[in-house]
Amino acid sequence: MAGPGSYTVGTMSERFDCHYCRDPLQGKKYVQKEGRHCCVKCFEKICANTCIECKKPIGADSKELHFKNRYWHDSCFRCFKCYTSLVNEPFMLRENNKVWCSNCTAAEDAPRCKGCFKPIIAGDQNVEYKKMVWHKDCFTCSQCKKVIGSGSFFPKGDDFYCVSCHEHKFAKTCAKCKNPITSGGLTYQEQPWHSECFICSNCKKQLGGKRFTAVEDQFYCVDCYKECVAKKCAGCKNPITGFGRGTSVVNYEDESWHDYCFKCTKCARGLANKRFVCHNGKIYCAECPKRL
């Protein structure tokens, strides 16, 4: 940026006439430009540069500023955005030949906050997510409106939720304790459970990934089911668990047997799904009672 350098202003002491109107200049104020002497009136009418801002001539009595073949009155050389004088200040020439101060340039070029739509300038704390950016204090929960800032959050479409609001609005609810399941958990009979809530009713051990038996809305691990719940086989006196060998059970009157334990007392023939005879509280095949 520089001031006038293409012409000289002074008072004529010698006899010269205006180059344009031929009026005598002696004793009058004149302007010398490109080797020619002219009166102030002709200078402003014919020779003066036009201010790019106000579109008026820059007269001989005005201070002129120029940059890249563009000219301004010093009073017109102001930031297009904030109107601060840019004389002796850093500036940038932007579109439409408008000059901007460095602060307004930085703000204009800065990314815009998704929340308040104001610029995020250098030094501002911000949050970025999928090419979007917010001031830290503008990044809030869509439900409770509290500032999430740099904390954990859950995106849902165009909305963002803090952990607490997401749990209450979207998380599955445990079938036992009725509280939200935020991570992990398991499903039994299409119902969600916390792992720590899906436990043996007797020993309280977690049953996730283990074999168990459900009895009237109560769950038992294999050991507790054998010990506390399972019927005892009338033949071998061991619990009938329904696991492993002998998953089929034979029930007769008030007693139960493993299918492989239900056999003739005399000949030991297996009687599951076969005809049998009960004599004096013992089980026989159809043939053996005849031999007693």
C-alpha positions as CSV (number, residue, x, y, z in Angstrom):
1,M,0.0,0.0,0.0
2,A,1.3,3.5,-0.9
3,G,0.2,7.1,-1.1
4,P,0.3,9.5,-4.1
5,G,3.4,9.0,-6.2
6,S,2.2,9.7,-9.8
7,Y,1.6,13.4,-9.4
8,T,2.9,16.5,-7.5
9,V,0.8,19.3,-5.9
10,G,2.2,22.8,-5.3
11,T,1.8,26.5,-5.9
12,M,3.1,27.8,-9.2
13,S,5.7,30.6,-8.9
14,E,6.5,30.8,-12.5
15,R,4.4,31.6,-15.5
16,F,2.6,28.5,-16.7
17,D,-0.7,27.9,-18.2
18,C,-3.0,24.9,-17.4
19,H,-2.3,22.2,-19.9
20,Y,-6.1,21.6,-20.4
21,C,-8.0,24.9,-20.0
22,R,-5.0,27.2,-20.6
23,D,-5.8,29.4,-17.6
24,P,-2.7,31.0,-16.1
25,L,-1.3,29.1,-13.1
26,Q,1.0,31.7,-11.6
27,G,0.2,32.2,-7.9
28,K,-2.3,29.4,-8.0
29,K,-2.4,25.9,-6.7
30,Y,-1.6,23.4,-9.4
31,V,-1.0,19.7,-10.0
32,Q,1.9,18.2,-12.1
33,K,1.3,14.8,-13.5
34,E,3.2,13.0,-16.1
35,G,5.2,16.2,-16.9
36,R,2.0,18.2,-17.4
37,H,0.8,21.2,-15.3
38,C,-2.9,21.6,-14.7
39,C,-5.2,23.5,-12.4
40,V,-6.9,21.7,-9.6
41,K,-10.3,21.9,-11.3
42,C,-9.0,20.2,-14.5
43,F,-7.0,17.7,-12.4
44,E,-10.1,16.5,-10.6
45,K,-12.2,16.5,-13.8
46,I,-9.7,14.8,-16.1
47,C,-6.7,13.3,-14.3
48,A,-7.8,12.3,-10.8
49,N,-8.1,8.6,-10.0
50,T,-11.6,7.3,-9.0
51,C,-12.0,5.8,-5.6
52,I,-13.0,2.1,-6.0
53,E,-15.2,2.4,-2.9
54,C,-17.3,5.6,-3.3
55,K,-16.8,6.0,-7.1
56,K,-15.8,9.7,-6.7
57,P,-12.6,11.4,-7.9
58,I,-9.8,11.5,-5.5
59,G,-9.0,15.3,-5.5
60,A,-5.7,17.0,-5.1
61,D,-6.5,17.8,-1.5
62,S,-7.4,14.2,-0.6
63,K,-5.1,11.5,0.7
64,E,-4.9,8.7,-1.8
65,L,-4.1,5.0,-1.2
66,H,-3.5,2.5,-3.9
67,F,-2.9,-1.2,-4.2
68,K,-2.6,-3.3,-7.4
69,N,-3.9,-0.4,-9.6
70,R,-6.9,0.2,-7.4
71,Y,-7.4,3.5,-5.6
72,W,-9.2,4.7,-2.4
73,H,-9.7,7.9,-0.4
74,D,-7.9,7.2,2.9
75,S,-11.3,7.7,4.6
76,C,-12.9,5.1,2.3
77,F,-10.2,2.5,3.0
78,R,-12.2,0.6,5.6
79,C,-13.0,-3.1,6.2
80,F,-16.0,-4.1,4.2
81,K,-17.4,-6.1,7.2
82,C,-16.7,-4.1,10.3
83,Y,-15.8,-0.7,8.8
84,T,-12.6,-0.4,10.8
85,S,-10.0,1.9,9.1
86,L,-7.3,-0.1,7.4
87,V,-4.8,2.7,6.9
88,N,-1.5,1.2,8.2
89,E,-3.3,-2.0,9.1
90,P,-3.1,-5.5,7.5
91,F,-5.8,-6.2,5.1
92,M,-6.9,-8.6,2.3
93,L,-8.5,-7.7,-1.0
94,R,-11.4,-10.1,-1.6
95,E,-14.2,-10.5,-4.2
96,N,-15.7,-7.4,-5.8
97,N,-12.6,-5.4,-4.8
98,K,-13.7,-5.2,-1.2
99,V,-11.0,-4.9,1.5
100,W,-11.3,-6.9,4.7
101,C,-9.4,-6.6,8.0
102,S,-7.5,-9.7,9.1
103,N,-10.0,-10.5,11.9
104,C,-13.0,-10.4,9.6
105,T,-11.1,-12.4,7.0
106,A,-10.3,-15.1,9.6
107,A,-13.9,-15.2,10.8
108,E,-15.3,-15.4,7.2
109,D,-13.0,-18.2,6.2
110,A,-13.5,-20.1,9.5
111,P,-15.8,-23.2,9.6
112,R,-19.4,-22.5,10.9
113,C,-20.7,-24.0,14.1
114,K,-23.5,-26.5,13.4
115,G,-25.3,-25.2,16.5
116,C,-25.1,-21.4,16.4
117,F,-23.9,-21.0,12.8
118,K,-21.2,-18.5,14.0
119,P,-17.6,-19.0,12.9
120,I,-15.3,-21.2,14.9
121,I,-12.0,-19.2,14.9
122,A,-8.5,-20.3,16.0
123,G,-8.4,-21.0,19.7
124,D,-12.1,-21.9,20.1
125,Q,-12.7,-25.2,21.7
126,N,-14.8,-27.3,19.3
127,V,-16.2,-30.8,18.6
128,E,-16.0,-32.5,15.2
129,Y,-18.1,-35.4,14.0
130,K,-18.5,-36.6,10.4
131,K,-17.2,-33.4,8.8
132,M,-19.4,-31.3,11.0
133,V,-18.1,-29.0,13.7
134,W,-19.6,-27.3,16.8
135,H,-18.4,-24.9,19.5
136,K,-17.8,-27.1,22.5
137,D,-20.7,-25.3,24.4
138,C,-23.0,-25.6,21.4
139,F,-22.7,-29.4,21.2
140,T,-25.7,-30.3,23.4
141,C,-28.0,-33.3,24.0
142,S,-31.1,-33.3,21.8
143,Q,-33.2,-34.5,24.7
144,C,-32.1,-32.7,27.9
145,K,-30.2,-29.8,26.1
146,K,-27.2,-30.2,28.5
147,V,-23.8,-29.6,27.0
148,I,-22.1,-32.8,25.9
149,G,-18.9,-31.0,25.0
150,S,-16.1,-33.6,24.7
151,G,-18.1,-36.3,26.6
152,S,-19.5,-39.5,25.3
153,F,-22.6,-39.4,23.1
154,F,-24.8,-41.4,20.8
155,P,-25.9,-40.2,17.3
156,K,-29.4,-41.0,16.1
157,G,-30.0,-39.5,12.6
158,D,-29.5,-35.7,13.0
159,D,-29.8,-35.9,16.8
160,F,-27.2,-36.5,19.5
161,Y,-27.9,-37.9,22.9
162,C,-25.9,-37.9,26.1
163,V,-25.4,-41.4,27.7
164,S,-28.2,-40.9,30.3
165,C,-30.8,-39.8,27.8
166,H,-29.9,-42.5,25.3
167,E,-30.2,-45.1,27.9
168,H,-33.7,-44.0,28.9
169,K,-34.9,-43.3,25.3
170,F,-33.4,-46.2,23.3
171,A,-31.7,-48.8,25.4
172,K,-33.4,-52.2,26.1
173,T,-34.8,-52.7,29.6
174,C,-33.7,-55.7,31.7
175,A,-36.6,-58.2,32.2
176,K,-35.6,-58.6,35.9
177,C,-34.4,-55.2,37.3
178,K,-36.2,-53.0,34.6
179,N,-33.1,-50.8,34.2
180,P,-31.5,-50.0,30.8
181,I,-29.0,-52.4,29.3
182,T,-26.2,-50.1,28.1
183,S,-23.7,-52.8,27.1
184,G,-23.4,-56.6,26.9
185,G,-26.4,-58.4,28.2
186,L,-28.2,-61.5,26.9
187,T,-31.5,-62.6,25.5
188,Y,-33.7,-65.5,26.8
189,Q,-37.1,-66.2,25.3
190,E,-36.9,-62.9,23.4
191,Q,-36.4,-60.9,26.6
192,P,-33.2,-58.9,27.4
193,W,-31.3,-59.4,30.6
194,H,-28.3,-57.9,32.2
195,S,-25.7,-60.7,32.5
196,E,-25.5,-60.0,36.3
197,C,-29.3,-60.4,36.6
198,F,-29.5,-63.7,34.7
199,I,-28.4,-65.9,37.6
200,C,-29.1,-69.2,39.4
201,S,-31.9,-68.7,41.9
202,N,-30.0,-70.8,44.5
203,C,-26.2,-70.2,44.2
204,K,-26.5,-66.8,42.4
205,K,-23.9,-67.6,39.8
206,Q,-24.3,-66.0,36.4
207,L,-25.8,-68.4,33.8
208,G,-24.8,-66.6,30.6
209,G,-23.2,-69.2,28.3
210,K,-23.8,-72.1,30.7
211,R,-26.4,-74.9,30.9
212,F,-29.4,-74.2,33.1
213,T,-33.0,-75.2,33.7
214,A,-36.0,-72.9,34.1
215,V,-38.6,-73.9,36.6
216,E,-41.6,-71.7,37.2
217,D,-39.7,-68.5,36.2
218,Q,-36.7,-69.5,38.3
219,F,-33.4,-70.4,36.8
220,Y,-31.0,-73.1,38.1
221,C,-27.5,-74.1,37.2
222,V,-27.0,-77.8,36.6
223,D,-25.6,-78.5,40.1
224,C,-28.3,-76.6,42.0
225,Y,-31.0,-78.1,39.8
226,K,-29.7,-81.6,40.6
227,E,-29.4,-80.8,44.3
228,C,-32.5,-78.8,45.0
229,V,-35.1,-79.3,42.3
230,A,-34.7,-82.4,40.2
231,K,-36.7,-85.5,41.0
232,K,-34.8,-88.6,42.0
233,C,-34.9,-91.7,39.9
234,A,-36.8,-94.5,41.6
235,G,-34.3,-96.9,40.0
236,C,-30.8,-95.5,40.6
237,K,-31.8,-92.8,43.1
238,N,-29.8,-90.2,41.2
239,P,-31.4,-86.9,40.1
240,I,-33.2,-86.8,36.8
241,T,-31.8,-83.6,35.2
242,G,-32.8,-83.9,31.5
243,F,-29.2,-83.5,30.5
244,G,-26.9,-86.0,28.8
245,R,-27.8,-89.6,28.8
246,G,-31.4,-90.5,29.7
247,T,-33.1,-87.2,28.7
248,S,-36.3,-89.2,28.4
249,V,-38.2,-89.8,31.7
250,V,-40.8,-92.4,32.6
251,N,-43.4,-91.4,35.1
252,Y,-45.7,-93.9,36.8
253,E,-48.0,-93.0,39.7
254,D,-45.9,-90.8,42.0
255,E,-42.5,-92.0,40.9
256,S,-40.1,-91.2,38.0
257,W,-37.3,-93.1,36.3
258,H,-34.5,-92.4,33.8
259,D,-35.7,-94.2,30.7
260,Y,-32.7,-96.5,30.9
261,C,-33.4,-97.3,34.6
262,F,-37.0,-98.3,33.9
263,K,-36.5,-102.1,33.5
264,C,-37.8,-105.4,34.7
265,T,-36.8,-106.2,38.3
266,K,-36.2,-109.9,37.4
267,C,-34.8,-110.0,33.9
268,A,-33.5,-106.4,33.7
269,R,-35.2,-106.0,30.3
270,G,-35.7,-102.2,29.4
271,L,-39.4,-101.4,29.7
272,A,-39.5,-97.8,28.4
273,N,-42.4,-97.6,25.9
274,K,-43.2,-101.2,26.5
275,R,-45.9,-103.1,28.4
276,F,-45.1,-103.8,32.1
277,V,-46.7,-105.1,35.3
278,C,-46.4,-103.7,38.8
279,H,-46.4,-106.4,41.5
280,N,-45.8,-105.6,45.2
281,G,-44.4,-102.2,44.3
282,K,-41.9,-103.6,41.8
283,I,-41.8,-103.4,38.0
284,Y,-41.8,-106.5,35.8
285,C,-42.0,-107.2,32.1
286,A,-45.2,-109.0,31.0
287,E,-43.6,-112.4,31.1
288,C,-41.7,-112.5,34.4
289,P,-44.6,-112.4,36.8
290,K,-45.7,-115.7,35.4
291,R,-42.4,-117.2,36.6
292,L,-42.6,-115.9,40.2
